[in-house]
Amino acid sequence: MTTAFRRCVRWLERLELDAVEAVTTATARKADPWTAAMRGVAAFLDRCTDPTYGRIVWHEGPRALGMQRWREVEYRYNYGLVEQMVRGLTASGDLDPTPLVPTSRLIFHLLGEAGMAVAEADPEHQAEVRREFEGVLRRILEGLRPKGVAPT
């Protein structure tokens, strides 16, 4: 492993740790599990508007590390948060019981695609793109809620 490669991995990991901290902070405020999860989604999308985060995480990371290694980093830092969110929402009754791994993986990849779209958006349209993706993510997640639970 070259020095440049190791430096890239450390930089990507540092950015991901910062993102995890932002999401964790947003979800730690006293709130019901659904509101906390939506705050986490919002915090993640906010992080994706950061030009450095967007460039390193979504563009340079996969190129420099290769897709396999980049995915390993993404799973190491972010997948656990998504799985924790799904567990918490299911336990609280905010999501219908579904198989944990498929549900978590699909939500993880939906969030990743949304994050990439936000990061790639032209700066003048980024806020609009971010709002649109957050709205669609919310609607998809609301579709997993038990019948009779009002959308928020």
C-alpha positions as CSV (number, residue, x, y, z in Angstrom):
1,M,0.0,0.0,0.0
2,T,1.5,3.3,-1.0
3,T,1.7,6.4,1.2
4,A,-0.7,8.3,-1.1
5,F,-3.2,5.4,-0.9
6,R,-3.0,5.3,2.9
7,R,-3.4,9.0,3.1
8,C,-6.5,8.8,0.9
9,V,-8.0,6.1,3.2
10,R,-7.3,8.2,6.3
11,W,-8.8,11.3,4.8
12,L,-11.9,9.4,3.7
13,E,-12.2,7.8,7.1
14,R,-11.9,11.1,8.8
15,L,-14.7,12.6,6.7
16,E,-16.9,9.6,7.4
17,L,-16.3,9.9,11.1
18,D,-17.3,13.6,10.9
19,A,-20.5,12.6,9.1
20,V,-21.3,9.9,11.6
21,E,-20.8,12.4,14.4
22,A,-23.1,14.9,12.7
23,V,-25.8,12.2,12.2
24,T,-25.4,10.9,15.8
25,T,-25.6,14.4,17.2
26,A,-28.8,15.2,15.2
27,T,-30.5,12.0,16.3
28,A,-29.4,12.2,20.0
29,R,-31.7,15.1,20.7
30,K,-34.8,14.1,22.7
31,A,-37.3,13.0,20.2
32,D,-39.4,10.0,19.2
33,P,-37.6,7.5,17.1
34,W,-39.2,8.5,13.8
35,T,-38.3,12.2,14.3
36,A,-34.8,11.2,15.3
37,A,-34.4,9.1,12.1
38,M,-35.7,11.9,9.9
39,R,-33.2,14.3,11.6
40,G,-30.4,11.8,10.9
41,V,-31.4,11.7,7.2
42,A,-31.4,15.5,7.1
43,A,-28.0,15.7,8.8
44,F,-26.6,13.2,6.3
45,L,-27.9,15.1,3.3
46,D,-26.6,18.4,4.8
47,R,-23.2,16.8,5.1
48,C,-23.4,15.9,1.4
49,T,-23.7,19.6,0.5
50,D,-20.1,20.1,1.8
51,P,-17.9,20.4,-1.3
52,T,-15.0,18.6,0.3
53,Y,-17.1,15.8,1.6
54,G,-18.8,15.4,-1.7
55,R,-15.6,15.4,-3.7
56,I,-13.7,13.0,-1.5
57,V,-16.4,10.6,-0.5
58,W,-18.4,10.3,-3.7
59,H,-15.7,11.0,-6.4
60,E,-12.1,10.7,-5.3
61,G,-12.7,7.8,-2.8
62,P,-14.0,5.3,-5.3
63,R,-11.4,6.2,-7.9
64,A,-8.5,6.2,-5.5
65,L,-9.4,3.1,-3.5
66,G,-11.3,1.1,-6.1
67,M,-15.0,0.2,-5.6
68,Q,-14.4,-2.8,-3.3
69,R,-12.2,-1.0,-0.8
70,W,-14.4,2.2,-0.9
71,R,-17.6,0.1,-0.2
72,E,-15.8,-1.5,2.7
73,V,-15.1,2.0,4.2
74,E,-18.7,3.1,3.5
75,Y,-20.1,0.0,5.2
76,R,-17.7,0.3,8.2
77,Y,-18.8,3.8,9.0
78,N,-22.3,4.2,7.8
79,Y,-24.1,0.9,7.5
80,G,-24.3,0.3,11.2
81,L,-26.1,3.7,11.7
82,V,-28.7,2.6,9.1
83,E,-29.2,-0.8,10.7
84,Q,-29.5,0.8,14.1
85,M,-32.1,3.2,12.7
86,V,-34.1,0.3,11.2
87,R,-33.9,-1.7,14.5
88,G,-35.0,1.3,16.5
89,L,-37.9,2.2,14.2
90,T,-39.1,-1.4,14.2
91,A,-38.8,-1.7,18.0
92,S,-40.8,1.5,18.5
93,G,-43.5,0.4,16.1
94,D,-42.7,3.1,13.6
95,L,-41.8,0.6,10.9
96,D,-43.6,-2.6,10.1
97,P,-41.5,-5.6,11.0
98,T,-39.4,-6.5,7.9
99,P,-36.2,-8.6,7.6
100,L,-33.5,-6.4,9.1
101,V,-30.6,-7.0,6.6
102,P,-32.6,-6.4,3.3
103,T,-34.4,-3.4,4.7
104,S,-31.2,-1.9,6.1
105,R,-29.2,-2.5,2.9
106,L,-31.9,-1.0,0.7
107,I,-32.2,2.1,2.9
108,F,-28.4,2.4,3.0
109,H,-28.2,2.4,-0.8
110,L,-31.1,4.8,-1.1
111,L,-29.3,7.2,1.2
112,G,-26.1,6.7,-0.7
113,E,-27.7,7.5,-4.0
114,A,-29.4,10.6,-2.5
115,G,-26.1,11.7,-1.0
116,M,-24.3,11.3,-4.3
117,A,-27.0,13.2,-6.2
118,V,-26.8,16.1,-3.7
119,A,-23.0,16.1,-3.8
120,E,-23.0,16.2,-7.6
121,A,-25.6,18.9,-8.0
122,D,-24.6,22.3,-9.3
123,P,-24.1,24.7,-6.4
124,E,-27.0,26.9,-7.5
125,H,-29.4,23.9,-7.5
126,Q,-28.0,21.9,-4.7
127,A,-30.5,23.1,-2.0
128,E,-33.4,22.2,-4.3
129,V,-31.9,18.8,-5.1
130,R,-31.3,18.1,-1.4
131,R,-35.0,19.0,-0.6
132,E,-36.3,16.8,-3.4
133,F,-34.3,13.8,-2.3
134,E,-35.1,14.3,1.3
135,G,-38.8,14.4,0.4
136,V,-38.6,11.2,-1.7
137,L,-36.6,9.4,1.0
138,R,-39.2,10.4,3.6
139,R,-42.1,9.1,1.4
140,I,-40.3,5.8,0.8
141,L,-39.7,5.4,4.5
142,E,-43.3,6.4,5.3
143,G,-44.3,3.5,3.0
144,L,-42.7,1.1,5.5
145,R,-44.7,2.5,8.4
146,P,-47.7,0.5,9.8
147,K,-51.1,1.2,8.3
148,G,-52.9,4.0,10.0
149,V,-49.8,5.9,11.1
150,A,-50.1,9.4,9.7
151,P,-47.2,10.7,7.5
152,T,-45.1,13.5,9.1
